[in-house]
Amino acid sequence: MSALPLLVAAAVPVLLGLLGSRLAAGLAASRDGALYRATLYVLGGAVVLHLLLTLLDLAGIPWHPLLLVILGIALYVLGWRFLPRGPERMGGRTNFPSGLGWGDGIALFVLAAFTLLALSHWITFSDFVFHWGLKGRRFFVARGVDYTYLARRWNWVIHPDYPNLLPEIYAVTALLAGRFDLSAMMLEASVFFALLLAVAREGLRQGGAGRFTRQAGLALIACAAGAYGIGSLLAGGAD
C-alpha cells in the first residue's frame, strides 16, 4: 500500500474545506461548533469543485492537476478578497468539542473499525466497482467527465443519470495522486463517515440534549451507521 495516494486522499477533504470556508457567510451560524463548520465547508467546497469541473468540461479544457491547484488557489483568494466573512463564533471561541465522554469513545472506536475494514477492501461497495468507482476511474483517464462514454446505450448499467460529484472527487484524488488507488478512495469514505458523526454530535448539542442523551445518541448513531455500513459493505458508495 503506497503512502502517497493515502496522503492525497486525506488532503483532498482538507483542501475542499479550505475552499468551502470562503462560503462561511452563507453556510455557518455563530452557534455552530468547529467540527460542524468543517463539515459544511467540506461539502460546500465539494459543490464548488463540481461547478469548476463542469465549467472546464463545457470549455473543453482537460483536467490537469496543476490547473486544478492553480484554479483552487485563485478561487480561495478571490473568495477571501470579495466574499463576506462568516459569522463570529459565539463568545469569540472556536467551539471545539467539549465534554468528551463515553459516547465519543464508542463513536471513535466504530470509526476506526470502519476505516480499517475499508482500507482492507473487505467492505468495498459493489456499486463502487460497477459505477461510482468505475466512472471515477474513467473520468481520471479521460481528464474530464466522459459524456460520450456515459451516453452509450449499453452503459445504462452504470447509471449515467446519477450525479457526478462523487466520481469527480475520486477522479480528482487520482489526478493529484498520479494513479487511481482503491485504498485512497476507501479512506475518503471513512472521512465522510467521520463528518456524519460530527454532524450528529452537533445536532444533539444544538438540540439542547443533556449530557447522557448526547453521549448515548452519538453512540447509537455511530453503532447503527457503522453496523449498516460494514454489514452491507457500503464503503465507497454514495450511500
C-alpha positions as CSV (number, residue, x, y, z in Angstrom):
1,M,0.0,0.0,0.0
2,S,1.6,3.2,-1.2
3,A,1.5,6.2,1.2
4,L,1.2,9.0,-1.4
5,P,-2.4,8.2,-2.5
6,L,-3.5,7.9,1.1
7,L,-1.9,11.3,1.9
8,V,-3.6,12.8,-1.1
9,A,-6.9,11.2,-0.1
10,A,-6.6,12.7,3.4
11,A,-5.6,16.1,2.0
12,V,-8.5,16.4,-0.5
13,P,-11.2,16.9,2.1
14,V,-8.9,19.5,3.9
15,L,-8.5,21.4,0.6
16,L,-12.2,21.2,-0.1
17,G,-12.8,22.5,3.5
18,L,-10.5,25.5,2.9
19,L,-12.2,26.3,-0.4
20,G,-15.7,26.0,1.2
21,S,-14.7,28.1,4.2
22,R,-14.9,31.2,1.9
23,L,-18.7,30.5,1.8
24,A,-18.9,30.7,5.5
25,A,-21.2,33.7,5.5
26,G,-23.9,31.6,3.8
27,L,-23.2,28.3,5.5
28,A,-22.3,28.8,9.1
29,A,-24.1,30.3,12.1
30,S,-22.4,31.8,15.2
31,R,-23.6,28.9,17.4
32,D,-22.1,26.2,15.2
33,G,-19.2,24.1,16.6
34,A,-15.9,23.8,14.8
35,L,-16.5,20.2,13.6
36,Y,-19.9,21.2,12.2
37,R,-18.4,24.1,10.4
38,A,-15.7,21.9,9.0
39,T,-18.4,19.6,7.7
40,L,-20.3,22.4,6.0
41,Y,-17.1,23.7,4.5
42,V,-16.0,20.4,3.1
43,L,-19.4,19.8,1.4
44,G,-19.5,23.4,0.2
45,G,-16.1,23.0,-1.3
46,A,-17.2,19.8,-3.0
47,V,-20.0,21.7,-4.7
48,V,-17.6,24.4,-5.8
49,L,-15.3,21.8,-7.2
50,H,-18.2,20.2,-9.1
51,L,-19.1,23.5,-10.7
52,L,-15.5,24.2,-11.6
53,L,-15.0,20.9,-13.2
54,T,-18.3,21.3,-15.1
55,L,-17.2,24.6,-16.5
56,L,-13.9,23.1,-17.6
57,D,-15.8,20.3,-19.4
58,L,-18.1,22.9,-21.1
59,A,-15.0,24.8,-22.2
60,G,-13.3,21.6,-23.5
61,I,-10.4,22.0,-21.1
62,P,-8.9,18.7,-19.8
63,W,-8.5,18.4,-16.1
64,H,-4.9,18.7,-15.1
65,P,-3.7,18.5,-11.5
66,L,-1.6,21.7,-11.8
67,L,-4.5,23.6,-13.4
68,L,-6.9,22.4,-10.6
69,V,-4.5,23.5,-7.9
70,I,-4.0,26.9,-9.5
71,L,-7.7,27.4,-10.0
72,G,-8.4,26.3,-6.5
73,I,-5.9,28.8,-5.1
74,A,-7.4,31.5,-7.3
75,L,-10.9,30.8,-6.1
76,Y,-9.8,30.8,-2.5
77,V,-8.0,34.2,-2.9
78,L,-11.0,35.7,-4.7
79,G,-13.3,34.5,-2.0
80,W,-11.1,35.8,0.7
81,R,-11.0,39.2,-1.0
82,F,-14.6,39.7,-2.2
83,L,-16.9,37.4,-0.2
84,P,-18.2,38.5,3.2
85,R,-16.7,36.9,6.3
86,G,-18.6,34.2,8.2
87,P,-20.5,35.0,11.4
88,E,-18.4,35.4,14.5
89,R,-18.3,32.4,16.7
90,M,-20.5,32.7,19.8
91,G,-18.4,34.1,22.6
92,G,-15.5,34.5,20.3
93,R,-14.5,30.9,20.9
94,T,-13.5,28.3,18.3
95,N,-16.3,26.0,19.7
96,F,-14.2,22.8,19.6
97,P,-15.9,19.8,21.1
98,S,-16.1,19.8,24.8
99,G,-17.4,17.5,27.4
100,L,-16.0,14.4,25.7
101,G,-17.4,11.2,27.1
102,W,-18.0,7.5,26.6
103,G,-20.3,8.1,23.6
104,D,-17.4,9.9,21.8
105,G,-15.2,7.0,22.6
106,I,-17.6,4.5,21.2
107,A,-18.0,6.6,18.0
108,L,-14.3,6.8,17.5
109,F,-14.0,3.1,18.0
110,V,-16.7,2.4,15.4
111,L,-15.0,4.9,13.0
112,A,-11.6,3.2,13.5
113,A,-13.2,-0.2,12.8
114,F,-14.9,1.0,9.7
115,T,-11.7,2.7,8.5
116,L,-9.6,-0.4,9.0
117,L,-12.1,-2.7,7.2
118,A,-12.5,-0.2,4.4
119,L,-8.7,0.0,3.9
120,S,-8.6,-3.8,3.8
121,H,-11.1,-3.7,0.9
122,W,-13.3,-6.2,2.7
123,I,-16.3,-3.8,2.7
124,T,-16.0,-2.1,-0.6
125,F,-19.4,-1.5,-2.0
126,S,-20.4,-3.4,-5.2
127,D,-21.7,-0.1,-6.6
128,F,-18.2,1.3,-6.3
129,V,-17.0,-1.5,-8.6
130,F,-19.8,-1.2,-11.0
131,H,-20.4,2.5,-11.3
132,W,-19.1,5.0,-8.7
133,G,-15.5,3.9,-8.9
134,L,-15.8,2.9,-12.5
135,K,-16.9,6.3,-13.5
136,G,-14.3,7.9,-11.3
137,R,-11.5,5.9,-12.9
138,R,-12.9,6.7,-16.4
139,F,-13.0,10.4,-15.6
140,F,-9.4,10.2,-14.3
141,V,-8.2,8.6,-17.5
142,A,-10.3,10.9,-19.7
143,R,-9.3,14.0,-17.7
144,G,-12.9,15.1,-17.6
145,V,-16.4,13.7,-17.4
146,D,-16.7,11.4,-20.4
147,Y,-20.2,12.2,-21.6
148,T,-19.8,10.2,-24.8
149,Y,-19.0,7.1,-22.7
150,L,-21.9,7.8,-20.4
151,A,-24.3,8.2,-23.3
152,R,-23.5,4.8,-24.8
153,R,-26.8,2.9,-24.9
154,W,-25.3,-0.2,-23.3
155,N,-24.0,1.8,-20.4
156,W,-27.3,2.1,-18.6
157,V,-26.0,-0.3,-16.0
158,I,-23.5,2.4,-14.7
159,H,-26.4,4.8,-14.1
160,P,-25.3,7.7,-16.3
161,D,-28.2,9.8,-14.9
162,Y,-26.7,9.8,-11.4
163,P,-24.9,12.9,-10.1
164,N,-21.2,13.0,-10.9
165,L,-20.0,14.7,-7.7
166,L,-18.7,11.6,-6.0
167,P,-16.8,10.1,-9.1
168,E,-15.4,13.6,-9.7
169,I,-13.9,13.6,-6.2
170,Y,-12.5,10.2,-6.9
171,A,-11.1,11.3,-10.2
172,V,-9.5,14.5,-8.8
173,T,-8.0,12.5,-5.9
174,A,-6.5,10.1,-8.5
175,L,-5.2,13.0,-10.6
176,L,-3.4,14.6,-7.6
177,A,-2.0,11.2,-6.6
178,G,-0.9,10.2,-10.1
179,R,-3.0,7.0,-10.1
180,F,-6.3,5.6,-9.2
181,D,-5.8,3.8,-5.8
182,L,-8.6,1.8,-4.2
183,S,-7.3,2.3,-0.7
184,A,-7.3,6.1,-1.2
185,M,-11.0,6.1,-2.2
186,M,-11.8,3.9,0.8
187,L,-10.1,6.3,3.1
188,E,-12.2,9.1,1.8
189,A,-15.3,7.0,2.5
190,S,-14.1,7.0,6.2
191,V,-13.7,10.7,6.1
192,F,-17.3,11.2,5.1
193,F,-18.4,8.8,7.9
194,A,-16.4,11.0,10.3
195,L,-18.2,14.1,9.1
196,L,-21.6,12.3,9.5
197,L,-20.7,11.6,13.2
198,A,-19.6,15.2,13.7
199,V,-22.9,16.5,12.4
200,A,-24.8,14.0,14.6
201,R,-22.9,15.2,17.7
202,E,-23.5,18.8,16.8
203,G,-27.2,18.2,16.2
204,L,-27.6,16.7,19.6
205,R,-25.8,19.6,21.2
206,Q,-27.7,22.3,19.4
207,G,-31.0,20.4,20.2
208,G,-30.4,21.0,23.9
209,A,-30.0,17.4,24.8
210,G,-28.5,16.6,28.2
211,R,-25.0,15.1,28.5
212,F,-26.2,11.5,28.8
213,T,-28.6,11.9,25.9
214,R,-25.8,13.4,23.7
215,Q,-23.4,10.6,24.5
216,A,-26.0,7.8,24.2
217,G,-27.4,9.4,21.0
218,L,-24.0,9.7,19.4
219,A,-23.0,6.1,20.4
220,L,-26.3,4.8,19.0
221,I,-25.9,6.6,15.7
222,A,-22.3,5.5,15.3
223,C,-23.1,1.9,16.0
224,A,-26.2,1.8,13.8
225,A,-24.4,3.6,10.9
226,G,-21.3,1.6,11.4
227,A,-23.1,-1.8,11.6
228,Y,-25.1,-1.0,8.4
229,G,-22.0,0.3,6.6
230,I,-19.9,-2.7,7.5
231,G,-22.6,-5.4,7.3
232,S,-23.9,-4.1,4.0
233,L,-20.5,-3.5,2.5
234,L,-21.1,0.2,1.7
235,A,-17.6,1.7,1.7
236,G,-17.0,3.8,-1.4
237,G,-20.6,4.4,-2.5
238,A,-22.7,7.5,-2.3
239,D,-24.9,5.8,0.4
